């Protein structure tokens, strides 16, 4: 009789909707994070936000170029490093560099600085009245290239040329999303959404049992952060977007985007304004989105079609009209 009562109670509790949505927000890596967690009312989440922020702080102290004592800053001054976080991101970076044939490159920071895009204040870009000298661009091109970095399977990262420097800005937020997801899973939670600076990982389902729905920003220069162009349904996948419409400056009526082609040294001008990638991990989606934007519609979509488990929404400006691919 007791067994029957126990079974009935279990069934009743499972069907009574005793789950709720918890939400955490905060700041990290020069941006904001938003986390939604679906779990039981009685689930103890008191220490989860603390653990998440400690993990994000670890990643930031490893890969922030704005922190002079971060691991990446020390590596840029020295020659070798080897923490787990740094190496994990470096292995993904190496893969993206290879499959995009150099369209994504983690050593592009000298070019970013030359073009004046190293800061975070877009007003700085609007003050520019000229573009860099071509000779300076050509010289810097000889000093960059992720193939000048040795990513060893033995657990270290080493420069092949001392002057090479690394910047993982276009991939580190994606890694932080993945690591935050790991912290949540370790707490026994399967249904959640993690967003850091626009990069997302969705696990399981919303409170209503449906897939998570994530908006892709309208890729126009005057659009606000909350203007949605497309809504994507995802579960157990990451979504990352790269666009050329946020950070730019204008000289003589021509716009120059912060998305630089590491092969030419100049901002991209291929008509692609936004690339959103859905993949298993956010660190891969984050870097690949930038690489595909640089590659352009034809070569970019050719690469996407060759990758298993990867989807893409590519938006191109064709004669003033946005077209999806």
N, C-alpha and C positions, 0 to 999 in steps of 0.2 A: 504493500500500500504506500509506504514512504517513497519507494522508487517511482511509482506512478505520479505522486504529487510533485516530486522533484522534476520529473520530465515535463510535466505541465507548466511548472513555473519557469523552466528554461525556455520553453517555446513561447510563453507569454512575454518574457523579458526580451527575447529576440525580436518579437514582432511589434513591440510597443513604441518603437522609435526612440529609445533611450540614448540616442546619440545626439551630439550637438556640435556646432562649429566654434572652434577656438581660433583666435586671430592674434598673431604677433607682428609688430612693426618696429622698425628701428633704422639706424644708419650704419653703413659700412662701405668701405672702399670708395669713398667720395660720392656715394649715392644712397638710395634707400632700399630697404627690403620689406617685403610683405609675405607673410606665411599664413595659410589657412589650414587648419587641421580638423578632421572629422573623426571623433572618437566618442567613447562612452562618457556619460555625465560623471561617473565616479572615477574616471582615469585621472591620475595625479600627474599634472604637467608643470608643477611648480618650478622645477629646476630646468625645464627644457629650454626656455629662452636664454638662461644663463649659459648653458652648454653650447647652444647655437652661437651666441655672441663670442664665446671664448674660441670656438673653432674658426669663426670668421676673422677674429683678431689674429690668430695664428697664420692664416692664409695671407692676410694683408701685410703682416710683418715679414712674410716670405717674398711677396711679389709686388709690393708697392714701390714704384720709382720715385714717389714723393717723400719717402722715408729714407734718410741718408744711411740709417743703420739696418735697413731691410736686407734680406739675403740677396735679392736681385741687384740692389745698389752696391753691395760689397763685391758681388761677382763681377759687375761691370768695371770695378776698380782693380780687381785681382784677376785670377785666371781659372779657378776651379771651385766647384761647390757640389753639394750632394745630399740635400735633405729630401725626404720622401715627397713632400708636396711639390717642390721645385722639379724633381725628376719626373714625376707623373705628368705634370703639365708639359715639360720639355719633350717627352715621348710623343704626346699628342701633337705638339707643335711641329715636330719633325715629320710626322705622318702627313699633316695638312700641307706643309711646305712642299713635300714630295708630290702628293696627288694633284695639287694645284699648279705644279711646275713653277713654283716661286711666286705665284700671285699673292699668296699670304706669306709674310716673312716677319719673324719675331725680332729681327735686328734692324728694323726700319726707323728706330727712334731718331738717329741723326737727320734723316730726311724730314721727319715730323717737326723737329726743332727748327730746321732751316726754313720750312714753310710757315712757321709760327703757330703751329697747332698743338704745341706741347702743354699749353695751359688749359684751364677748365672754364675760363670766362669767354663766352662767345663775343662779347663786346670788343675784345682784343682784336679779333679777326676783322671786324668792321673798320678798324683804324688803319689797316694796311693800305698802302697806296701803290705798291709795286709787287712784282714777283721775284723770286730768287734768281740770281745770275746762273746762266746755263753751265758755265765752267765749274761753279761750286757744286751744282747738281751732279755733273759727271764725275767729279772727284769723290763725292760721297758714295756714289754707286759702286766705286771700287772698294769701298770699306764696309759694305754691308753684304749680308747673305747668310742665311741660317745654315748653309752647308759649311760655314766656317766654324760651326759649333759641333763638338763631338759629344753625342749623347750615348754614353756607355751603358751596356747591359750590366756591367760590374758595379754600377751604383754611383756614378759621378758625371758631372757636366764640365766640359773643358773647352776653352777657346783654342782654336788653331792659329788665330792671329790676335795679338794682345789688344788691339784697338777696338775690336768688335764689342758691342754692347747689346743687351737684350731688353725688350719691353714686351710684357705679356698682357698689356692693357686690353687687347681685343680678344682675350681668351680666359683671363683670370676670373672674371665674374661668373662665367659659365662653370668653371671649376668650383667656385664657391657655392654655386647652386647645387651641384652634385654632392658636395661634402655636407651641406646642410640637410639634404635629403637623407644622407646616410645616418646623420645624428638622429633624425626623426624616426627612421626605420628601427634603429637600435632601441628605441623606446617602445617598440611593438605597435607602431601606428602605420597603417597601410594606405589610408586615404588622406591626401594632403596636396597642397599646391605651394611651391616655393617660387618667389620672384625677387630677383636682385637686379636693379637697374634695367628692367625690361626683359631680362633673360629668365626663362621659366622651366621648371620641371613639375609635371603633374603626375601624381600617383593615385591609382584607384579611382574613386568616384566622389562626387559632391554629396551633400547631405540628402538630396532628393534621389540619389542613386544613378544620376546621369553623369556622362563624361564632363570633365572640366572644360570650360569655354574661355578661350584666351583671345583678346583683341590684338590685332596688328595695327599699329599706328598709321594714320593717313600720311603717305610719303610726300608731303608738300612743305615748302620752306616756311609757310606762315601757319602751319597746323599746330594746335596745342597738343600736349601730351595725352589728353583724354579723347582726341578725335580718332575714331576707329574706322579703318579701311576695310578690313575683313575680320571675321570671327572664326577661330579654328577650334574644333572639338578634339581634345587629346586625352589619352590616359596612358600612364606608364611610359611617357615619352617626354623629351625635352624640346623646347622651342626657343630659338634665338634669332634675332633680327639685326641686320646691319643696313644702314641707310646713309645717303650722301646729303640729306636735306636739313640736318641740324647744325653742323659746324662748317662754316664756309666764310669766304670773304669775296668781295667784288672789286675788280679793277678794270676800269674802262668798259664797263657794261658786261664783263664776263665773270661768271662765278667760278670760284676755285674751292673744291670740296676738301674736307680733311681726310677723305679716303684716297690714299696715295698708292700708285702702282710701283712696287719696289723694283720692277724691271726697267722702268723708264725714268723714275724719279719725279713724275708729275701726277697731279690729281687725275682720277679717272674721268673720262669723257665719253663713255660708251653708251650712255642713255639709260643705264640701269640705275634706278633710284632707291630700290629697296629689295633686300633678299631675306626671306625667313626660311630657316631650316628646322625640320623636325627630325630628331635622331634619338638614339638610345641614351646618349649622355649630352649634357649641356656644354661641357668643355669642348667637345667635338663640334657641336652645332654652332657654338659661338664663333670659333675660328673659321669654320667652313663658310659661314654666311659672308664674312668679309672677303674671303678668297674668291667665292663665286661672284660677288659684286665686282671685284677687280677683273675677273676673267671675262665678264660680259655674258650676254644672253646665250649665244650659240655654244661656245666652249663650256660655259658654266653648266648649262642644262645637259650637255653631253656627259660631263663628269657626274652630275647627279644621277642620271639614268644608269650609270655603271656601278653605283653604290647600293648595296643591299640595305634595306631598312631605313633609308633616308628619303625624305620628301622635301619639296621646295616650293615656295611661292615667290616667284621672281616678278617684280614690277618694273616695267620699262616705260620711259617717257618717249612716245613715238609721235612726233609732230604735235606736241602739246597735249596728247591724249595718253592716259595711263593704260597700259595693256598688261594683263597677267599671263605668266607662263608657268 
